């Protein structure tokens, strides 16, 4: 049975599901900078060079209205109504826990002090937050898993909607194995990628590209479904300047193409007609986030130091290596993922979420282990009492 909660004034008080939202606080969010690359003009005759600012720390940081736990990760960002919204998972460790909380904060200044918007705690793990801003409505989806740290247990997808500062509704919109990943509005369509199947099991996962006409309350296939089958789970997507769709998937489970990752494409007239390579890139680009500047597609994702994953037998070698967060560029001719530079992130790191703020600028959020021990392995960092931290940074492009 689907569940519905109403969270008013930043509390977790549960009110009957027939309680209406006060109409005076459900005003449309205005002056939202578009995150659609088609809304921005970039001189494609110029060679542009990216740069990344120093991190502005959220956790640890000043002006926090919540008390974070040790592990802070799975972060999402959105700009709407003149405010910067951040949602993230906070838990005892990287692994599933019934003590997990999903905090939502906002700021009118782009940083501290922060206002508490909501905290979601469902007695199980919650992950993969993603904001959707459409038709003046700000909503947040997240994925409810189990509480066993050694199992992947998808249970439900939640949707929360903001009606005002600290005033949210929340309800489950689906139950079962489907896990959403990337959520974007492109060409006026609300789109998301999601995967389903026996993740970490038989390697037979289905990738879905879906659309919603009701601000994310329900989702349906955009066209052909699934768009791919194999070992792919996380899939970031973006629309190129010619209207074609590009996606970077994490092929963690492995399939007939090998394992690692894939760069897939679909034509402008059918975004559901994915073409993926017959051989996977052996490198893994975990928690991918795609963005476009002019003609150029860039990827924010994890970097596996000492890989590639595709040569490993099982997860043990991958988990024993250090990790970084990095900025990559997609080569459109070879469909290769090309490293550009590392960004702040070591150990247990990388769940970047970016929002465009101008013709040549993005604000992005990310998480990392403390930066003073860059060679700590992924597993050691995941289980360390030092935990993980959150920051904001600016990605900008300037003429060469």
N, C-alpha and C positions, 0 to 999 in steps of 0.2 A: 504494500500500500504506500502511495506517495505521502510524504510528510510535508507539513508547512509550518513554519515558524514566523513570528513577527517580532522583530528586535527593535524596540523603540528606545531612544535616548541612550544608546550605547550600552544597553544591558542585555542579559541573556534571559530575561523574563519571558516565559512562554505564554502566549495569549491565544485564545480560541481562534481557529482559522477563519471564522466568519467576521472577525474584526476588520473593518475597512480602514484603509490608510487615510489619514486626514488629508483632504484635498488641498488644503492651503500649503502643505509642505511638499507636494509632488510637482513642483514647478519644473518646467523644462530647463535642462542645463544648456546654457548658451555660450557662445564665444569659444567653442572647442576647436583647437587647431587640428586640422585634418591629418590623419596618419596615412592617408592614401597617397602614394607617390604621384598619381595622376593629377593631384590638386596643386602640385608645385612645379615651377619652371626652373630648369637647370640648363645652362649653356653647355650642350654636349660637344661643342667644338673646343672646349677647354679641358686640359688634363688636371684632374682634381686629386689632391693628396689628403688622406684622412689623418686625423690626430685625436687622441683621447686625453681628457683632462685627468688630473689627480682625483682620487675618490673623495667624495663628501660622505662621511660615515653616518649611517642611520642607526645601526646597532654595532658597537656601542655608540651612543650619541646623546646629545642634550635634547631636552624637551620631549621625551618619549612619554606618552600617556598610558603605556602598558609595561608590564614587567616581562621581558623576553626570557625564554628558557635558553639552554646552552646552544642548541642547534637551530640556526635560522637560515632558511633556504627557500626554494620554490617561490620566487618573488614575481609579482606582476606590477606594472605601472600603467597609468593612464592620466591624461590631462583632459579635464572637462570642467566647464563652468568657472574657469579662472583658478582652479585648484589642481594640485598634483596629488593623485591617489596612489597609494602603495598597499599591496596585500602580500602577506608572506606566511609561510608555515613556520611555527615555532614549537619545538619538541625537545625531549631529553637528549636524543641522538638523531642521526641521519635516518635511522630505521623506524619502521612502523611502530606506533605507540598509541594506546588509548588516551594518553595525556596530551596528545597533539592539539594545538590551537591554531586557528587561522585568524591573524589580526589584520584589520583594515584601518589605515590612517589617511588623513589628508592634510594638506597645507596650502594656505593662500600665498605663501612666499616661496614655494619650491623646496622647502627644507624646514628645519626646526624654527619655532615650536610646531609640533604636530598635534592635530585634533584626533581624538579617538572616534572612529566611525562605527566599528563593530568588531566583535570577537566571536568566531564560530567554533564550537567545541561539541562534537557529536558522540564522544565516547569511542572513537576509532580514529585511524589516521586520515588526515585530509591533505591533499596535494593538488598540484597543477592549477593554481588560480589563474584566471584569465578575465580581463575586463572587456566588455563590449559597450561601445558608445554609439547609439543610433537613435535618430529622431528625438533627440533631447533626453534620452533615457540612459542612465548608467547602470549596468548590471555586471555581476561577477559570477562566474561559474567556477566550481571546484569539484574535485573528485574525492569521494569517500572510499577508502580502502579498509583493510582490517586492522588488527592490533598485534598480529604475530610478526615480529621483526624478521623472521626467516621465510616469509611467504608473501606472494603477491595475490591479494584478495580484493579484486574490484567489487564494490557493492552498489554504488549509486553515484549519480551526478547531481549536484546541487546548483540552484540558481538563486542569487540574492539580488534585490533591486533597491536602489537608494531613492528615498523620498525626501531626504533632507539631512542636515548634519546630524549624524548619530541615529538616523532613522532608516531602518532597512527591513525588508521582508525577506524570508528565505524559505525555499521549498525544494524537495527533490523533484527533478524533471524526468529522470529515467533511473531504472534500476537494472543491474546486470553487469555484464563484462565490458561494455563499451567505455573506452577511456578517451576523453577529448584532449587535444594538444594545443594547436595554434588557432586563435580566433582573431579575425580581421574583418573590416568593412572595406570592400573593394568594388568599384563601379556601382556603388549604391547597394550592394548585396552583403548581407551578413553571412560570413563563411567560416567554417571551421574544419580542421582535420581531426580525425579520431581513429582509433584502432580497436579491434576486437579479436578475440581468439584466446588460445592457451599460451599467453606470454610466459616465457621461461619453461615452456612445456614442449609441445611437438613442433614448434617453429612455424606453424601455419596460422599466420595472422592476416586479417583483412584490414586494408586501409580504406578509410571513407573520406570523401569530400562532401560536406553537407552545407545546407543553407537554412536560414530561419527568416520568417516574415513577421514574427511576433516578439522581437527584441530578445531572442534566445530562449523563449519558453519551450519551444519545440523545434526539432531539427529534422530535416529530410534530405535524402540524396540530391545533389545538384543535377546529376545525370546518371551515367553508368555507375553501378555500385556492386562490389567495391572497385576502387580505382586501381588497386594493386593487391597482390597476395604474396606472402613470403614471410621473411623474418623481420619486417619493418614495424617499428612502433612509433616513436616520436617522429613527427614530420612537420617541418616549418615550410611555409609557402610564401611566395610573393609574385606579383604581376609585373612582367617586363614591359619595357616601353612600347614594344610591338603588340602588346595585349596577350602574349602567351603566359602561361603559368609555369613557374619553376618551383621545385620542391627539393629539400634536402632531408633525407630520412636516416634514421639510425637503424641499421640492420644488425641488431645485437644478437638476435636468436639464430641468425644464419639461415640460408636457403640454398638453392641450386646455384646462385650467383656468388656464393661465399658468404662472408660476413664483414661488417664494418659500417659502410654507409653507401647511399646512392644519391645521385643527382637525377631527378626525374623532371620531365617537361610535359606540357599539354598545349595544344594549339589555342589560339585566341577565340576560335569559334566553338570550342568544346573543352572546358577546363576539366572535365571528368575523364578525358581520353589520355590517361597518363602513359608515357613511354619511359621505361626505366632501363638502365644498362643491364647487359647480360652477365657482366662481371662487376662485383662490388668493389668500391674503393676500400682497401683493407684498413684504412684509418677510421676511427670512430669520432663523430662530431656530436657529442651528447648535448642534450637540451638546446637544440638549434633555434636561432632566431634570425630570419632573413629580412633584409631591407634593401631598398633601391634608391640610388642617387643618380639621377639622369639615366644613362644607359647601363650603369654598373650595379651589379648585385653583390651585396656583402652579407657575410654570415658572422654572427657572434655565437660561439660555442666553446665547449671544453676541448683542450688539447692534451693528448696522451703522450707524455714524455717517455721516449724509449720504446714506443710501439713498433709496428702497428698491431692493433687488436686482431686483425684478420689472420695473423700467423700464430695466434695463441691456441692452446687447447684448454678451453674452459675459461672461467672468470678469474682464476687465481693469479695468473701473470698480470692481467690488466689491473687488478685491485692492488697489486704490490708495487705498481709504478707511481711516480709523482704525476700530478696533473697541473694544468694551467688553464686560464681563460684566455681566449684569443679572438682577434678579428681576422677574418679570411675574405678573399674575393673569389667569386665564381667566374672561371674562364668560360665564356659562352661558346667558344669554338671546340674545346676539348671536354667541356663539362667537368673540368677538374676543380677541386677546392684548393685554393692557393693561399698559404699562410701570408699574412701581411704584418702583423705585430701581436705581441702579447698585450693583454690588458690586465688590470689588477685582478689577481686570482691565483691561489696556490692550494695544494692539498685537496680537501673536499671543496670543490668550487664549480661554478658555472651553472647558472640558470638565468641567463640574461633576458631582460624584457625592455624593449625600446619603444619610445614614442617620439614622433617627429615634432620639432618645435619651430622649424623654419626651413627655408630653401636648402640650407647646407648644414643643418644641425638636428641632432637627436639628444634627448635625455634617456639614459638607460640605467636600470637597476641590476644588481648582480650580488652574488654571495661568495664568500671565500673563508678559508681558514685564516688565522692570523698570519700576516705576511712575513713574519720574522723567521719562518721555517719553510723555505720554498721547496725543499727536497723531501719533505714528509710524504710518505706514500698515501694513496687515496684511502686505503682501508684504515691505516693508522690515523688519518685525519678524521675519518667518519666516526671513529670510536673514541677520539681524544676528548678529555674533559675540557679542553680549551674551546671546543665548540666551533661555531661558524658565525660570521658577521655579515652585515648588509651595508651596501653603499649605493650612492648615485654618482654618475659621471656623465660628462658631455662628450659626444662624438661629433666632430665637426669636419668639414671639408673646405680646403682653401686651394686656390689656383697654384699649380706647380711652379 
